Amino acid sequence: MAPREVTNGDHQRVVIVGSGPAGYTAAVYAARAELAPVVVAGLQFGGQLMLTTDVENYPGFAEGITGPEMMEVFQRQAERFGTEVRMEDATEIDLSKRPFTVVTDSKTLTADALILATGASAKWIGIDSETRLQNRGVSACATCDGALYRGKPMAVVGGGDTAMEEALFLTRFATKVSVIHRRDALRASKIMQERALAHEKIDFVWNSVVEEVLGEDFVTGVRVRDVKSDETTELPIEALFVAIGHKPNTDLLEGQLALDPTGYVKIEPGSTRTSVAGVFCAGDASDPTYRQAVTAAGTGCMAAIDAERWLAEQCIE
């Protein structure tokens, strides 16, 4: 296949959409391969790590590092090898023909190969009072905000591993942590269940959902409804942490490539190739299982190598 002639003046060999560990790692590898990648970083650049205070489980940072500091290091490393980072949101992506098109608020880019690293976002309960009191006692990140409510009663919504991790972490600061779960059994792994159930500071509000977050300027409690009896009770707390899962940021891709029923990008096993040739996906947008910075970075490396090899096969220079 001969090099494709493109009339658009902002044409790139590789465009990477997203700027978390997956996107920046893909950029490092693509830049070192002299593919001159452009990263459409997004206005909320850096991914979920921008909401993380301490990262202690990423190899190479023996003393730990904050999420924003880590993303700054990743960005500098990518730029060192020639990556161009654009702090804009992708507002439209067209995969119907090659070269692919990525539209931002200010430009239209075309690309021979596209790496999707759009990540995932925390899910919320979806009630007005939750939205109104976000950052006023309502949070989706215990490591970010738990210490702000030291010495106060707190609650966690959810029943999976993330919820148990949040609850156990919050016991460092809270007088008590109430876990609110809509069922009568947890979905978390056995070891996480055992740790949470045995902890003296954690109690469980079973078969219950949050009807309303109480408080004017700050959280003062939650009203919960028993899904079996339909009775409501008020729980006095001063911080509510929502840990009910994540949603992949793939809305721009719907109908254009294969997604699983929950919206995660389907990739070929052992690769980052998607259902569209020349489009690759890395990080949390295609990973409902691990969702770790180090696994995202690993797949970012894979995506850059996959893209480089695909471009070579297509004879696109």
GUDREN-850400 format. One record per residue: residue number from 1; residue in three letters; y negated, x negated, z of N, C-alpha, C in turn. Coordinates in steps of 0.1 Angstrom, whole numbers, always signed. Layout:
[sefi NUM,ALA,[Y,X,Z],[Y,X,Z],[Y,X,Z]]
...
//
This chain:
[sefi 1,MET,[+12,-9,+0],[+0,+0,+0],[-12,-9,+0]]
[sefi 2,ALA,[-21,-7,-9],[-33,-15,-10],[-43,-11,+0]]
[sefi 3,PRO,[-52,-21,+3],[-63,-17,+13],[-71,-5,+8]]
[sefi 4,ARG,[-73,+4,+17],[-80,+17,+14],[-95,+15,+13]]
[sefi 5,GLU,[-100,+20,+2],[-115,+20,+0],[-121,+31,+8]]
[sefi 6,VAL,[-131,+27,+16],[-138,+37,+25],[-153,+36,+22]]
[sefi 7,THR,[-159,+48,+20],[-173,+49,+17],[-181,+49,+30]]
[sefi 8,ASN,[-175,+54,+41],[-182,+55,+54],[-186,+41,+58]]
[sefi 9,GLY,[-198,+39,+62],[-203,+26,+66],[-198,+21,+79]]
[sefi 10,ASP,[-192,+29,+88],[-187,+25,+101],[-172,+26,+101]]
[sefi 11,HIS,[-166,+18,+93],[-152,+18,+92],[-146,+6,+100]]
[sefi 12,GLN,[-135,+9,+107],[-129,-1,+115],[-114,-2,+112]]
[sefi 13,ARG,[-108,-14,+115],[-93,-14,+113],[-86,-7,+124]]
[sefi 14,VAL,[-91,-8,+137],[-85,-2,+148],[-96,+4,+157]]
[sefi 15,VAL,[-95,+17,+160],[-104,+23,+170],[-95,+28,+181]]
[sefi 16,ILE,[-100,+25,+194],[-93,+29,+206],[-101,+39,+213]]
[sefi 17,VAL,[-95,+51,+216],[-102,+61,+223],[-98,+61,+237]]
[sefi 18,GLY,[-107,+58,+246],[-103,+57,+260],[-105,+43,+266]]
[sefi 19,SER,[-109,+42,+279],[-112,+29,+284],[-107,+26,+298]]
[sefi 20,GLY,[-96,+32,+301],[-89,+28,+313],[-81,+16,+311]]
[sefi 21,PRO,[-71,+13,+320],[-62,+1,+318],[-55,+1,+305]]
[sefi 22,ALA,[-51,+13,+300],[-44,+13,+287],[-53,+9,+276]]
[sefi 23,GLY,[-65,+15,+275],[-74,+13,+264],[-79,-1,+264]]
[sefi 24,TYR,[-83,-7,+276],[-88,-20,+276],[-78,-31,+273]]
[sefi 25,THR,[-65,-28,+278],[-55,-38,+275],[-51,-38,+260]]
[sefi 26,ALA,[-51,-26,+254],[-49,-25,+240],[-60,-33,+233]]
[sefi 27,ALA,[-72,-32,+238],[-84,-39,+231],[-82,-54,+232]]
[sefi 28,VAL,[-78,-59,+244],[-75,-73,+246],[-66,-78,+235]]
[sefi 29,TYR,[-54,-72,+234],[-44,-76,+225],[-48,-74,+210]]
[sefi 30,ALA,[-55,-63,+207],[-59,-61,+193],[-70,-71,+189]]
[sefi 31,ALA,[-79,-74,+199],[-90,-84,+196],[-84,-98,+194]]
[sefi 32,ARG,[-74,-102,+202],[-68,-115,+201],[-60,-116,+188]]
[sefi 33,ALA,[-56,-104,+182],[-49,-104,+169],[-59,-103,+158]]
[sefi 34,GLU,[-72,-105,+161],[-83,-105,+151],[-84,-92,+144]]
[sefi 35,LEU,[-81,-81,+151],[-83,-67,+145],[-97,-61,+147]]
[sefi 36,ALA,[-105,-68,+155],[-119,-64,+157],[-120,-49,+162]]
[sefi 37,PRO,[-113,-46,+173],[-112,-32,+177],[-126,-27,+182]]
[sefi 38,VAL,[-128,-14,+181],[-139,-7,+187],[-133,+3,+197]]
[sefi 39,VAL,[-138,+2,+209],[-134,+11,+220],[-144,+22,+222]]
[sefi 40,VAL,[-140,+35,+220],[-149,+46,+223],[-146,+49,+237]]
[sefi 41,ALA,[-154,+44,+246],[-151,+43,+261],[-152,+56,+268]]
[sefi 42,GLY,[-161,+65,+263],[-164,+77,+270],[-176,+75,+280]]
[sefi 43,LEU,[-183,+85,+283],[-194,+85,+292],[-188,+82,+306]]
[sefi 44,GLN,[-176,+88,+309],[-170,+85,+322],[-159,+75,+319]]
[sefi 45,PHE,[-164,+63,+316],[-155,+52,+312],[-147,+47,+324]]
[sefi 46,GLY,[-136,+40,+321],[-128,+34,+331],[-116,+42,+336]]
[sefi 47,GLY,[-116,+55,+332],[-104,+63,+336],[-104,+66,+351]]
[sefi 48,GLN,[-93,+70,+356],[-92,+75,+370],[-94,+64,+380]]
[sefi 49,LEU,[-93,+51,+376],[-95,+40,+385],[-110,+40,+390]]
[sefi 50,MET,[-119,+46,+382],[-133,+47,+386],[-135,+55,+399]]
[sefi 51,LEU,[-124,+63,+402],[-125,+71,+414],[-116,+65,+426]]
[sefi 52,THR,[-112,+53,+424],[-103,+47,+433],[-110,+36,+441]]
[sefi 53,THR,[-109,+36,+454],[-116,+26,+462],[-108,+13,+461]]
[sefi 54,ASP,[-96,+13,+467],[-88,+0,+468],[-76,+1,+459]]
[sefi 55,VAL,[-74,-9,+451],[-62,-11,+443],[-55,-23,+448]]
[sefi 56,GLU,[-44,-21,+455],[-36,-32,+461],[-23,-34,+455]]
[sefi 57,ASN,[-19,-27,+445],[-6,-28,+439],[-6,-33,+425]]
[sefi 58,TYR,[-17,-38,+420],[-18,-44,+407],[-16,-59,+407]]
[sefi 59,PRO,[-5,-64,+401],[-2,-78,+401],[-14,-87,+397]]
[sefi 60,GLY,[-16,-98,+405],[-27,-107,+402],[-39,-106,+411]]
[sefi 61,PHE,[-40,-95,+418],[-51,-93,+428],[-45,-93,+442]]
[sefi 62,ALA,[-43,-105,+447],[-36,-106,+460],[-43,-100,+471]]
[sefi 63,GLU,[-56,-100,+471],[-64,-94,+482],[-69,-80,+479]]
[sefi 64,GLY,[-64,-75,+468],[-69,-61,+464],[-82,-62,+457]]
[sefi 65,ILE,[-85,-51,+450],[-98,-49,+443],[-101,-35,+442]]
[sefi 66,THR,[-114,-31,+441],[-117,-17,+439],[-115,-13,+424]]
[sefi 67,GLY,[-112,+0,+422],[-110,+4,+409],[-121,+1,+399]]
[sefi 68,PRO,[-134,+4,+403],[-145,+1,+393],[-146,-14,+391]]
[sefi 69,GLU,[-144,-22,+401],[-144,-37,+398],[-133,-41,+389]]
[sefi 70,MET,[-122,-35,+390],[-111,-39,+381],[-114,-35,+367]]
[sefi 71,MET,[-120,-23,+365],[-123,-19,+351],[-134,-28,+345]]
[sefi 72,GLU,[-143,-32,+354],[-154,-41,+349],[-148,-55,+344]]
[sefi 73,VAL,[-138,-59,+351],[-131,-72,+347],[-123,-69,+334]]
[sefi 74,PHE,[-116,-58,+333],[-109,-55,+321],[-119,-54,+309]]
[sefi 75,GLN,[-130,-48,+311],[-140,-47,+300],[-145,-60,+295]]
[sefi 76,ARG,[-149,-69,+305],[-154,-82,+302],[-143,-90,+294]]
[sefi 77,GLN,[-131,-89,+298],[-120,-96,+291],[-119,-91,+277]]
[sefi 78,ALA,[-119,-78,+275],[-118,-73,+261],[-130,-77,+253]]
[sefi 79,GLU,[-142,-77,+258],[-154,-81,+251],[-154,-96,+248]]
[sefi 80,ARG,[-148,-104,+257],[-147,-118,+255],[-140,-122,+241]]
[sefi 81,PHE,[-131,-114,+237],[-123,-117,+225],[-129,-109,+213]]
[sefi 82,GLY,[-140,-102,+215],[-147,-96,+203],[-146,-81,+202]]
[sefi 83,THR,[-141,-75,+213],[-140,-60,+213],[-155,-54,+214]]
[sefi 84,GLU,[-157,-44,+206],[-170,-37,+207],[-167,-24,+216]]
[sefi 85,VAL,[-175,-23,+227],[-173,-11,+235],[-185,-2,+234]]
[sefi 86,ARG,[-182,+11,+231],[-193,+21,+229],[-191,+31,+240]]
[sefi 87,MET,[-202,+32,+248],[-202,+42,+259],[-205,+56,+255]]
[sefi 88,GLU,[-197,+62,+246],[-198,+75,+241],[-185,+83,+242]]
[sefi 89,ASP,[-187,+96,+243],[-175,+105,+242],[-171,+107,+228]]
[sefi 90,ALA,[-158,+108,+226],[-153,+113,+213],[-153,+128,+213]]
[sefi 91,THR,[-160,+134,+204],[-162,+148,+204],[-153,+155,+194]]
[sefi 92,GLU,[-147,+147,+184],[-138,+153,+174],[-130,+141,+169]]
[sefi 93,ILE,[-117,+144,+167],[-107,+135,+161],[-100,+142,+150]]
[sefi 94,ASP,[-100,+136,+138],[-93,+141,+127],[-82,+132,+122]]
[sefi 95,LEU,[-69,+137,+124],[-57,+129,+120],[-51,+134,+107]]
[sefi 96,SER,[-58,+143,+100],[-52,+150,+89],[-50,+141,+77]]
[sefi 97,LYS,[-58,+130,+76],[-57,+121,+65],[-61,+107,+70]]
[sefi 98,ARG,[-57,+97,+62],[-62,+83,+65],[-73,+79,+55]]
[sefi 99,PRO,[-83,+72,+60],[-84,+67,+73],[-87,+79,+83]]
[sefi 100,PHE,[-83,+77,+95],[-86,+87,+106],[-101,+87,+109]]
[sefi 101,THR,[-105,+98,+115],[-119,+100,+118],[-121,+102,+133]]
[sefi 102,VAL,[-130,+95,+139],[-134,+98,+153],[-149,+100,+153]]
[sefi 103,VAL,[-153,+112,+158],[-167,+116,+158],[-173,+114,+173]]
[sefi 104,THR,[-184,+108,+174],[-191,+108,+187],[-204,+115,+186]]
[sefi 105,ASP,[-212,+115,+196],[-225,+121,+196],[-235,+115,+186]]
[sefi 106,SER,[-233,+102,+183],[-242,+95,+175],[-236,+90,+162]]
[sefi 107,LYS,[-223,+88,+161],[-217,+82,+149],[-204,+89,+145]]
[sefi 108,THR,[-200,+86,+132],[-187,+90,+128],[-180,+77,+124]]
[sefi 109,LEU,[-169,+74,+130],[-161,+62,+127],[-149,+66,+120]]
[sefi 110,THR,[-145,+57,+111],[-132,+58,+104],[-123,+46,+108]]
[sefi 111,ALA,[-110,+48,+108],[-101,+38,+113],[-88,+38,+105]]
[sefi 112,ASP,[-83,+26,+102],[-70,+26,+96],[-59,+29,+106]]
[sefi 113,ALA,[-61,+24,+118],[-51,+27,+129],[-59,+32,+141]]
[sefi 114,LEU,[-52,+41,+148],[-59,+47,+160],[-50,+46,+172]]
[sefi 115,ILE,[-56,+41,+183],[-49,+41,+196],[-55,+51,+205]]
[sefi 116,LEU,[-47,+60,+210],[-52,+70,+219],[-49,+66,+233]]
[sefi 117,ALA,[-59,+65,+241],[-57,+61,+255],[-67,+70,+264]]
[sefi 118,THR,[-65,+83,+262],[-75,+92,+267],[-72,+96,+282]]
[sefi 119,GLY,[-60,+92,+287],[-57,+94,+301],[-54,+109,+305]]
[sefi 120,ALA,[-55,+111,+317],[-53,+124,+323],[-63,+127,+334]]
[sefi 121,SER,[-65,+139,+338],[-74,+143,+348],[-67,+152,+359]]
[sefi 122,ALA,[-72,+151,+371],[-67,+159,+382],[-68,+173,+379]]
[sefi 123,LYS,[-58,+181,+383],[-59,+196,+382],[-66,+201,+395]]
[sefi 124,TRP,[-73,+212,+393],[-80,+219,+404],[-74,+232,+407]]
[sefi 125,ILE,[-76,+238,+418],[-71,+251,+421],[-77,+262,+412]]
[sefi 126,GLY,[-90,+261,+409],[-96,+270,+400],[-104,+281,+406]]
[sefi 127,ILE,[-109,+279,+418],[-117,+290,+425],[-132,+285,+426]]
[sefi 128,ASP,[-141,+294,+426],[-155,+291,+426],[-159,+283,+438]]
[sefi 129,SER,[-154,+286,+450],[-158,+279,+462],[-153,+264,+462]]
[sefi 130,GLU,[-142,+262,+455],[-137,+248,+453],[-147,+240,+445]]
[sefi 131,THR,[-152,+246,+434],[-162,+239,+426],[-175,+237,+433]]
[sefi 132,ARG,[-179,+247,+440],[-192,+246,+447],[-192,+235,+458]]
[sefi 133,LEU,[-181,+233,+464],[-180,+223,+475],[-174,+210,+471]]
[sefi 134,GLN,[-172,+207,+458],[-167,+194,+454],[-177,+184,+458]]
[sefi 135,ASN,[-172,+173,+464],[-180,+162,+469],[-188,+166,+482]]
[sefi 136,ARG,[-184,+177,+487],[-190,+182,+500],[-178,+186,+509]]
[sefi 137,GLY,[-167,+179,+507],[-155,+182,+515],[-143,+185,+507]]
[sefi 138,VAL,[-146,+188,+494],[-135,+190,+485],[-133,+178,+476]]
[sefi 139,SER,[-121,+173,+475],[-119,+161,+467],[-105,+161,+461]]
[sefi 140,ALA,[-103,+153,+450],[-90,+151,+444],[-85,+137,+446]]
[sefi 141,CYS,[-92,+130,+455],[-88,+115,+457],[-90,+111,+471]]
[sefi 142,ALA,[-78,+111,+478],[-79,+108,+492],[-83,+93,+495]]
[sefi 143,THR,[-79,+84,+486],[-83,+70,+488],[-98,+68,+486]]
[sefi 144,CYS,[-104,+77,+478],[-118,+76,+475],[-126,+81,+487]]
[sefi 145,ASP,[-122,+92,+492],[-131,+100,+501],[-125,+102,+515]]
[sefi 146,GLY,[-113,+98,+518],[-107,+101,+531],[-114,+96,+543]]
[sefi 147,ALA,[-119,+83,+541],[-126,+77,+553],[-139,+84,+556]]
[sefi 148,LEU,[-145,+92,+547],[-157,+99,+549],[-156,+109,+560]]
[sefi 149,TYR,[-144,+114,+563],[-141,+125,+572],[-133,+120,+584]]
[sefi 150,ARG,[-135,+107,+587],[-128,+102,+599],[-130,+110,+611]]
[sefi 151,GLY,[-119,+112,+619],[-120,+120,+631],[-121,+135,+630]]
[sefi 152,LYS,[-118,+140,+617],[-119,+154,+615],[-105,+160,+610]]
[sefi 153,PRO,[-103,+173,+611],[-91,+179,+606],[-92,+180,+591]]
[sefi 154,MET,[-81,+178,+583],[-81,+178,+569],[-69,+186,+564]]
[sefi 155,ALA,[-69,+189,+551],[-58,+196,+545],[-56,+191,+531]]
[sefi 156,VAL,[-43,+191,+527],[-39,+187,+513],[-32,+199,+507]]
[sefi 157,VAL,[-35,+202,+494],[-28,+212,+487],[-18,+206,+477]]
[sefi 158,GLY,[-5,+210,+478],[+5,+205,+469],[+18,+202,+476]]
[sefi 159,GLY,[+28,+199,+468],[+41,+197,+474],[+49,+186,+468]]
[sefi 160,GLY,[+43,+178,+459],[+49,+167,+452],[+47,+154,+459]]
[sefi 161,ASP,[+51,+143,+452],[+49,+130,+458],[+35,+127,+460]]
[sefi 162,THR,[+26,+131,+450],[+12,+128,+452],[+6,+134,+464]]
[sefi 163,ALA,[+10,+147,+467],[+5,+154,+478],[+10,+147,+491]]
[sefi 164,MET,[+22,+142,+491],[+27,+136,+503],[+20,+122,+505]]
[sefi 165,GLU,[+18,+115,+494],[+11,+102,+495],[-3,+104,+501]]
[sefi 166,GLU,[-10,+115,+496],[-23,+118,+501],[-23,+121,+515]]
[sefi 167,ALA,[-14,+130,+519],[-13,+134,+533],[-11,+122,+543]]
[sefi 168,LEU,[-1,+114,+539],[+2,+102,+547],[-10,+92,+548]]
[sefi 169,PHE,[-16,+91,+537],[-28,+82,+537],[-39,+87,+546]]
[sefi 170,LEU,[-41,+100,+546],[-52,+107,+554],[-49,+106,+568]]
[sefi 171,THR,[-37,+104,+573],[-34,+103,+587],[-41,+91,+593]]
[sefi 172,ARG,[-45,+82,+585],[-53,+70,+591],[-66,+75,+596]]
[sefi 173,PHE,[-71,+86,+591],[-85,+90,+595],[-85,+103,+602]]
[sefi 174,ALA,[-76,+112,+598],[-77,+126,+603],[-72,+128,+617]]
[sefi 175,THR,[-77,+138,+624],[-71,+142,+636],[-58,+150,+634]]
[sefi 176,LYS,[-57,+157,+622],[-46,+164,+618],[-47,+167,+603]]
[sefi 177,VAL,[-35,+167,+596],[-35,+169,+582],[-25,+181,+580]]
[sefi 178,SER,[-31,+192,+574],[-22,+204,+571],[-19,+203,+556]]
[sefi 179,VAL,[-6,+204,+553],[-2,+205,+539],[+1,+219,+535]]
[sefi 180,ILE,[-7,+224,+526],[-6,+238,+521],[+2,+238,+508]]
[sefi 181,HIS,[+14,+245,+509],[+23,+245,+497],[+27,+260,+494]]
[sefi 182,ARG,[+27,+263,+482],[+30,+277,+478],[+45,+281,+479]]
[sefi 183,ARG,[+54,+271,+482],[+68,+274,+483],[+72,+270,+497]]
[sefi 184,ASP,[+85,+272,+500],[+91,+269,+513],[+98,+256,+513]]
[sefi 185,ALA,[+98,+248,+503],[+104,+235,+502],[+95,+226,+493]]
[sefi 186,LEU,[+96,+213,+496],[+88,+204,+488],[+94,+199,+476]]
[sefi 187,ARG,[+86,+195,+466],[+91,+190,+453],[+92,+174,+454]]
[sefi 188,ALA,[+86,+169,+464],[+85,+154,+465],[+99,+148,+467]]
[sefi 189,SER,[+99,+135,+464],[+112,+127,+465],[+116,+127,+480]]
[sefi 190,LYS,[+129,+125,+482],[+135,+126,+495],[+128,+117,+505]]
[sefi 191,ILE,[+125,+105,+501],[+119,+95,+511],[+105,+100,+515]]
[sefi 192,MET,[+97,+105,+505],[+84,+109,+508],[+84,+122,+517]]
[sefi 193,GLN,[+93,+131,+514],[+95,+143,+523],[+98,+138,+537]]
[sefi 194,GLU,[+107,+129,+539],[+111,+125,+552],[+99,+119,+560]]
[sefi 195,ARG,[+92,+111,+553],[+80,+104,+559],[+70,+115,+564]]
[sefi 196,ALA,[+67,+124,+555],[+57,+134,+558],[+62,+144,+569]]
[sefi 197,LEU,[+74,+148,+568],[+79,+158,+577],[+80,+152,+591]]
[sefi 198,ALA,[+82,+139,+592],[+84,+132,+605],[+71,+128,+611]]
[sefi 199,HIS,[+60,+128,+604],[+47,+123,+609],[+41,+133,+619]]
[sefi 200,GLU,[+37,+128,+630],[+32,+136,+641],[+19,+143,+638]]
[sefi 201,LYS,[+11,+137,+628],[-2,+142,+625],[-1,+153,+614]]
[sefi 202,ILE,[+10,+154,+607],[+11,+163,+596],[+19,+176,+600]]
[sefi 203,ASP,[+12,+187,+596],[+20,+200,+597],[+19,+207,+584]]
[sefi 204,PHE,[+27,+217,+582],[+29,+224,+569],[+26,+239,+570]]
[sefi 205,VAL,[+19,+243,+560],[+16,+258,+559],[+24,+262,+546]]
[sefi 206,TRP,[+35,+268,+549],[+45,+271,+538],[+41,+284,+531]]
[sefi 207,ASN,[+46,+286,+519],[+45,+298,+512],[+31,+303,+511]]
[sefi 208,SER,[+21,+294,+509],[+7,+298,+510],[-1,+292,+499]]
[sefi 209,VAL,[-12,+299,+496],[-21,+294,+486],[-35,+295,+491]]
[sefi 210,VAL,[-44,+287,+486],[-58,+287,+491],[-65,+298,+483]]
[sefi 211,GLU,[-70,+308,+491],[-78,+319,+485],[-93,+315,+483]]
[sefi 212,GLU,[-98,+308,+493],[-112,+305,+494],[-114,+292,+502]]
[sefi 213,VAL,[-124,+284,+498],[-128,+272,+506],[-140,+277,+514]]
[sefi 214,LEU,[-140,+276,+527],[-151,+281,+535],[-162,+271,+538]]
[sefi 215,GLY,[-174,+275,+539],[-185,+266,+542],[-197,+269,+533]]
[sefi 216,GLU,[-209,+266,+538],[-221,+267,+530],[-224,+254,+523]]
[sefi 217,ASP,[-228,+244,+531],[-232,+231,+526],[-220,+222,+526]]
[sefi 218,PHE,[-211,+223,+535],[-199,+215,+536],[-187,+223,+540]]
[sefi 219,VAL,[-176,+218,+538],[-163,+225,+541],[-162,+227,+556]]
[sefi 220,THR,[-159,+239,+560],[-157,+242,+574],[-143,+248,+576]]
[sefi 221,GLY,[-136,+252,+565],[-123,+257,+566],[-118,+262,+553]]
[sefi 222,VAL,[-106,+268,+553],[-100,+274,+541],[-93,+287,+545]]
[sefi 223,ARG,[-94,+297,+536],[-87,+309,+538],[-74,+309,+530]]
[sefi 224,VAL,[-63,+310,+536],[-50,+309,+529],[-43,+322,+529]]
[sefi 225,ARG,[-36,+325,+518],[-28,+337,+518],[-13,+334,+517]]
[sefi 226,ASP,[-5,+341,+525],[+9,+340,+525],[+14,+347,+513]]
[sefi 227,VAL,[+21,+341,+504],[+25,+347,+492],[+37,+357,+494]]
[sefi 228,LYS,[+43,+357,+505],[+54,+366,+508],[+49,+379,+516]]
[sefi 229,SER,[+41,+376,+526],[+36,+388,+534],[+22,+393,+529]]
[sefi 230,ASP,[+15,+385,+521],[+2,+388,+516],[-9,+387,+527]]
[sefi 231,GLU,[-5,+383,+539],[-15,+381,+550],[-23,+369,+547]]
[sefi 232,THR,[-36,+370,+552],[-45,+358,+551],[-49,+353,+565]]
[sefi 233,THR,[-50,+340,+565],[-55,+334,+578],[-65,+323,+574]]
[sefi 234,GLU,[-73,+319,+584],[-83,+309,+582],[-79,+296,+589]]
[sefi 235,LEU,[-80,+285,+583],[-76,+272,+588],[-88,+264,+590]]
[sefi 236,PRO,[-92,+260,+602],[-104,+252,+604],[-102,+237,+600]]
[sefi 237,ILE,[-108,+233,+589],[-107,+219,+584],[-121,+215,+580]]
[sefi 238,GLU,[-123,+202,+578],[-136,+197,+573],[-134,+189,+560]]
[sefi 239,ALA,[-122,+188,+554],[-120,+182,+541],[-107,+188,+535]]
[sefi 240,LEU,[-108,+191,+522],[-97,+196,+515],[-94,+187,+503]]
[sefi 241,PHE,[-82,+182,+502],[-78,+173,+491],[-68,+180,+482]]
[sefi 242,VAL,[-71,+182,+469],[-63,+189,+460],[-53,+179,+453]]
[sefi 243,ALA,[-40,+181,+454],[-31,+172,+448],[-20,+180,+441]]
[sefi 244,ILE,[-23,+187,+431],[-14,+196,+425],[-11,+192,+410]]
[sefi 245,GLY,[-13,+180,+407],[-9,+174,+394],[-21,+170,+386]]
[sefi 246,HIS,[-18,+166,+374],[-28,+162,+364],[-26,+168,+351]]
[sefi 247,LYS,[-37,+169,+343],[-37,+174,+330],[-40,+163,+320]]
[sefi 248,PRO,[-32,+161,+310],[-35,+150,+300],[-48,+154,+292]]
[sefi 249,ASN,[-56,+144,+289],[-68,+147,+282],[-66,+147,+267]]
[sefi 250,THR,[-59,+157,+262],[-55,+157,+248],[-59,+170,+241]]
[sefi 251,ASP,[-70,+176,+246],[-75,+188,+239],[-79,+186,+225]]
[sefi 252,LEU,[-85,+174,+222],[-89,+171,+208],[-77,+169,+199]]
[sefi 253,LEU,[-65,+168,+204],[-54,+165,+196],[-45,+176,+193]]
[sefi 254,GLU,[-48,+188,+199],[-39,+200,+198],[-38,+204,+183]]
[sefi 255,GLY,[-26,+206,+179],[-23,+210,+165],[-23,+199,+155]]
[sefi 256,GLN,[-26,+187,+159],[-27,+175,+150],[-15,+166,+151]]
[sefi 257,LEU,[-9,+165,+163],[+3,+157,+165],[+11,+163,+176]]
[sefi 258,ALA,[+24,+159,+177],[+33,+165,+186],[+29,+162,+201]]
[sefi 259,LEU,[+28,+174,+208],[+26,+173,+223],[+37,+180,+229]]
[sefi 260,ASP,[+40,+177,+242],[+50,+184,+249],[+44,+197,+255]]
[sefi 261,PRO,[+52,+206,+261],[+47,+219,+265],[+35,+218,+275]]
[sefi 262,THR,[+34,+207,+282],[+23,+205,+291],[+11,+197,+286]]
[sefi 263,GLY,[+12,+193,+273],[+1,+187,+266],[+1,+172,+265]]
[sefi 264,TYR,[+12,+166,+270],[+13,+151,+269],[+18,+147,+255]]
[sefi 265,VAL,[+12,+136,+250],[+16,+132,+236],[+30,+127,+236]]
[sefi 266,LYS,[+38,+132,+226],[+51,+128,+225],[+51,+114,+217]]
[sefi 267,ILE,[+59,+105,+222],[+60,+92,+216],[+75,+89,+213]]
[sefi 268,GLU,[+77,+80,+203],[+91,+76,+200],[+96,+67,+212]]
[sefi 269,PRO,[+108,+69,+217],[+113,+61,+228],[+112,+46,+224]]
[sefi 270,GLY,[+108,+39,+234],[+107,+24,+232],[+95,+20,+224]]
[sefi 271,SER,[+86,+28,+222],[+74,+25,+214],[+62,+33,+218]]
[sefi 272,THR,[+51,+32,+211],[+39,+40,+214],[+36,+48,+202]]
[sefi 273,ARG,[+45,+49,+192],[+43,+56,+179],[+43,+71,+182]]
[sefi 274,THR,[+33,+78,+177],[+33,+93,+178],[+39,+99,+165]]
[sefi 275,SER,[+38,+112,+164],[+43,+119,+152],[+35,+117,+140]]
[sefi 276,VAL,[+23,+111,+141],[+15,+107,+129],[+15,+92,+127]]
[sefi 277,ALA,[+19,+88,+115],[+20,+74,+112],[+6,+68,+113]]
[sefi 278,GLY,[+5,+56,+120],[-7,+49,+122],[-15,+54,+135]]
[sefi 279,VAL,[-10,+63,+142],[-16,+68,+154],[-6,+64,+166]]
[sefi 280,PHE,[-12,+58,+176],[-4,+53,+187],[-10,+58,+200]]
[sefi 281,CYS,[-2,+60,+210],[-7,+65,+223],[-2,+56,+235]]
[sefi 282,ALA,[-11,+54,+244],[-8,+45,+255],[-14,+52,+268]]
[sefi 283,GLY,[-8,+48,+279],[-13,+53,+292],[-9,+67,+296]]
[sefi 284,ASP,[-17,+73,+305],[-14,+85,+311],[-13,+97,+302]]
[sefi 285,ALA,[-20,+96,+290],[-19,+107,+280],[-5,+110,+275]]
[sefi 286,SER,[+4,+100,+276],[+17,+102,+272],[+27,+99,+283]]
[sefi 287,ASP,[+22,+98,+296],[+31,+95,+307],[+30,+104,+318]]
[sefi 288,PRO,[+38,+115,+319],[+38,+124,+330],[+46,+119,+342]]
[sefi 289,THR,[+52,+108,+341],[+61,+103,+352],[+56,+93,+361]]
[sefi 290,TYR,[+51,+81,+355],[+47,+70,+363],[+32,+70,+367]]
[sefi 291,ARG,[+23,+72,+357],[+9,+73,+360],[+3,+62,+369]]
[sefi 292,GLN,[+7,+50,+366],[+2,+38,+373],[-7,+30,+364]]
[sefi 293,ALA,[-16,+22,+370],[-25,+14,+362],[-16,+3,+355]]
[sefi 294,VAL,[-6,-2,+362],[+1,-13,+356],[+10,-8,+344]]
[sefi 295,THR,[+15,+4,+345],[+23,+10,+334],[+14,+13,+323]]
[sefi 296,ALA,[+2,+18,+326],[-8,+21,+315],[-11,+9,+308]]
[sefi 297,ALA,[-14,-2,+315],[-17,-15,+308],[-6,-20,+300]]
[sefi 298,GLY,[+6,-18,+305],[+18,-23,+297],[+19,-15,+284]]
[sefi 299,THR,[+17,-2,+284],[+18,+5,+271],[+6,+3,+263]]
[sefi 300,GLY,[-6,-1,+269],[-17,-5,+260],[-14,-18,+252]]
[sefi 301,CYS,[-7,-27,+258],[-2,-39,+251],[+7,-35,+240]]
[sefi 302,MET,[+17,-26,+243],[+26,-21,+233],[+19,-15,+221]]
[sefi 303,ALA,[+9,-7,+224],[+2,+1,+214],[-5,-9,+204]]
[sefi 304,ALA,[-11,-19,+210],[-18,-29,+201],[-9,-36,+192]]
[sefi 305,ILE,[+3,-40,+198],[+13,-47,+190],[+19,-38,+179]]
[sefi 306,ASP,[+21,-25,+183],[+26,-16,+173],[+16,-13,+162]]
[sefi 307,ALA,[+3,-12,+166],[-7,-10,+155],[-8,-22,+146]]
[sefi 308,GLU,[-8,-34,+152],[-9,-46,+144],[+3,-47,+134]]
[sefi 309,ARG,[+15,-44,+138],[+27,-45,+129],[+26,-34,+119]]
[sefi 310,TRP,[+21,-22,+123],[+21,-12,+113],[+10,-15,+102]]
[sefi 311,LEU,[-1,-20,+106],[-11,-24,+96],[-6,-35,+87]]
[sefi 312,ALA,[+2,-44,+92],[+8,-54,+84],[+18,-48,+74]]
[sefi 313,GLU,[+26,-39,+78],[+35,-32,+70],[+28,-25,+58]]
[sefi 314,GLN,[+17,-19,+61],[+9,-11,+51],[+1,-20,+42]]
[sefi 315,CYS,[+1,-33,+45],[-8,-43,+38],[-23,-39,+39]]
[sefi 316,ILE,[-27,-34,+50],[-41,-30,+52],[-47,-42,+59]]
[sefi 317,GLU,[-57,-48,+52],[-64,-60,+57],[-79,-57,+59]]
//
